[in-house]
Amino acid sequence: IINNGFLGMVRQWQQLFYNRRYTGTPVVSPDFAKLADAYGIPGLVVRSPQDVAAAFEQANNTPGPFLIDFRVKEEVNVYPMVATGAAVDDMIRRPKANVVQGYSGVEPSW
């Protein structure tokens, strides 16, 4: 699970095109690792990039299903994306800072 505590793409549209007027996108999630455990599935929460390799190693060494809940920053955007009302041909691939119309705070995370 890639968990940013929001409904991802809808939140991204609200950030970039609607001046961060978040409506219905912040979500309160359960502790997915504990929920998985309730069904007999081992799992864990990863909060740091330094813990990713160990989490995958543990998952690979566990027979059967294994859940990893990756907690990521709330406002890291995902690309490519299609703006509301735009054609697929006009998708935003990897914007540089300050190029998304209507919002000047876009900073690539790569």
Phi, psi and omega per residue, in radians:
I1 nan 2.244 3.008
I2 -1.746 1.831 -2.889
N3 -1.948 1.875 3.067
N4 -1.900 0.110 3.104
G5 1.319 0.207 3.137
F6 -2.356 2.888 2.870
L7 -1.420 1.749 -2.873
G8 -0.781 -1.207 -3.007
M9 -1.199 -0.625 3.108
V10 -1.119 -0.739 3.083
R11 -1.049 -0.723 -3.123
Q12 -1.095 -0.751 3.081
W13 -1.069 -0.758 -3.126
Q14 -1.134 -0.611 3.098
Q15 -1.178 -0.890 -2.972
L16 -1.415 -0.565 -3.006
F17 -2.027 -0.181 -3.100
Y18 -2.253 0.536 3.011
N19 0.920 0.714 3.101
R20 1.059 0.530 3.047
R21 -1.463 1.484 -3.068
Y22 -1.350 2.132 3.112
T23 -2.290 2.024 3.065
G24 1.257 0.167 -3.118
T25 -1.801 -0.563 3.040
P26 -1.162 2.279 -3.118
V27 -2.188 2.509 3.045
V28 -1.709 1.943 -3.067
S29 -1.684 2.714 3.004
P30 -1.276 2.988 2.976
D31 -1.358 1.719 -3.033
F32 -1.084 -0.572 3.117
A33 -1.134 -0.714 3.104
K34 -1.228 -0.637 3.099
L35 -1.113 -0.761 3.086
A36 -1.056 -0.750 3.137
D37 -1.040 -0.625 3.117
A38 -1.085 -0.400 3.106
Y39 -1.790 0.217 3.101
G40 1.397 0.283 3.139
I41 -1.856 2.118 3.103
P42 -1.210 2.647 3.122
G43 -2.887 2.970 3.110
L44 -2.686 2.895 3.116
V45 -1.879 2.302 3.092
V46 -1.956 2.118 -3.116
R47 -1.950 -0.129 -3.045
S48 -2.347 2.423 3.090
P49 -0.993 -0.495 -3.135
Q50 -1.184 -0.317 -3.091
D51 -1.681 -0.034 -3.061
V52 -1.119 -0.858 -3.088
A53 -1.041 -0.763 3.138
A54 -1.133 -0.637 3.121
A55 -1.131 -0.771 3.111
F56 -1.150 -0.654 3.111
E57 -1.098 -0.784 3.124
Q58 -1.098 -0.735 3.127
A59 -1.113 -0.747 -3.138
N60 -1.165 -0.492 -3.130
N61 -1.573 0.030 3.141
T62 -1.812 2.140 3.096
P63 -1.209 2.452 3.123
G64 1.502 -2.923 -3.088
P65 -1.217 2.698 3.120
F66 -2.640 2.286 -3.109
L67 -1.825 2.328 3.024
I68 -2.125 2.150 3.107
D69 -1.786 1.745 3.134
F70 -1.481 2.020 3.085
R71 -1.545 2.067 -3.115
V72 -2.050 2.879 3.132
K73 -1.038 2.545 -3.063
E74 -1.119 -0.639 -3.016
E75 -1.981 0.607 2.981
V76 -1.496 2.147 -3.069
N77 -1.547 2.759 -3.098
V78 -2.070 2.332 3.133
Y79 -2.256 2.686 0.094
P80 -1.338 2.822 3.073
M81 -2.487 2.716 3.093
V82 -1.962 2.177 3.132
A83 -1.199 2.703 3.112
T84 -0.971 2.224 3.104
G85 1.421 -0.081 -3.126
A86 -1.551 2.769 3.073
A87 -1.414 2.735 3.117
V88 -1.022 -0.579 3.113
D89 -1.114 -0.339 -3.101
D90 -1.776 0.421 -3.100
M91 -1.082 2.633 3.071
I92 -1.547 2.019 -3.048
R93 -1.512 -1.210 3.117
R94 -2.499 1.532 -3.055
P95 -1.209 2.581 2.969
K96 -1.547 2.923 -3.122
A97 -0.940 2.426 3.005
N98 1.198 0.412 -3.127
V99 -1.902 -0.165 3.118
V100 -1.456 2.105 -3.085
Q101 -1.008 2.316 3.073
G102 1.579 -0.087 3.125
Y103 -2.602 2.258 -3.053
S104 -1.821 0.037 -3.057
G105 -1.790 0.353 -3.110
V106 -1.325 2.142 3.099
E107 -2.218 2.137 3.093
P108 -1.039 2.529 -3.105
S109 -1.776 0.203 -3.141
W110 -1.871 nan nan
